[in-house]
Amino acid sequence: VLLTQSPGTLSLSPGESATLSCRASQSISSRYLAWYQQKPGQPPRLLIYGASSRATGIPARFSGSGSGSDFTLTISRLEAEDFAVYYCQQYGSSLGVSFGGGSKVEIK
Amino acid sequence: EVQLLESGGDVVQPGGSLRLSCAASGFTFSSFAMHWVRQSPGKGLEWVSGINNGGGDTNYADSVKGRFTISRDNSKDTLYLQMDSLRGEDTAVYYCAKDPRTWQWLLPYFDDWGQGTLVTVSS
């Protein structure tokens, strides 16, 4: 399953909200979609699983939504530590898991 | 606290071999499937291989099938990746990663990751 993330780069100021899109080439069963945050030199960090469930310790300003083949990660009131690259990953296809190409949220 | 510590990354010539290790602690290793995920320099993430909790079932990405072998030693809480016939496109940081669900291993997502180990394939 091909996952296409947009935009490639989002330039925002602290306090603004970010909306990141992840579109799948086919419908993902049971909303098996996860989101990760990655900062330079660090491994990915799980933010969201099951399309909308926050992982342990993830702040409420991170929220996931969507179903079928269209999913969204929203970060409300960006904080300095939120500027990073975000990846979506599907784990609902019998063809195997796959990751999107990433969206970078940078400071404007 | 879950800790995953990879080791074994190095510079190797095309066609060469390398074995990566991932030492786990902070959780019951034998209860969880484990996986390797790689990231090429400046690129995105690619799932490489997975193994169920007992070690009897394994799965591979098409890009590494027949060249890489995943294994585990539950008595040592350690995951391995034997990499043979290495190619330039295998150059990447290799992460070991854990799925939080004990019942799932074929279609994982990952709640814990190691810091990664760098494999460079170059002559």
Contacts between the chains, C-beta under 8 A, distances in Angstrom:
chain1	res1	chain2	res2	distance
A	32	B	107	6.9
A	32	B	109	7.6
A	34	B	109	4.2
A	34	B	110	7.7
A	36	B	45	7.9
A	36	B	110	7.8
A	42	B	115	7.7
A	43	B	95	5.5
A	43	B	113	3.7
A	43	B	114	6.6
A	43	B	115	6.1
A	43	B	116	5.9
A	44	B	45	6.7
A	44	B	95	7.9
A	44	B	110	7.3
A	44	B	113	5.9
A	45	B	113	7.6
A	46	B	109	7.1
A	46	B	110	6.3
A	46	B	111	4.9
A	49	B	109	5.4
A	49	B	111	7.8
A	55	B	111	6.3
A	56	B	111	7.8
A	87	B	44	6.7
A	87	B	45	5.9
A	89	B	45	7.4
A	89	B	109	6.2
A	89	B	110	8.0
A	91	B	107	4.4
A	91	B	108	6.0
A	91	B	109	4.9
A	92	B	107	6.7
A	93	B	107	7.5
A	96	B	47	7.1
A	96	B	59	7.8
A	96	B	61	7.4
A	96	B	107	7.4
A	97	B	47	5.0
A	97	B	107	6.0
A	97	B	108	6.4
A	97	B	109	7.6
A	98	B	47	7.4
A	99	B	44	5.7
A	99	B	45	4.3
A	99	B	46	6.9
A	99	B	47	7.4
A	100	B	44	7.3
A	101	B	44	5.0
A	102	B	44	5.4
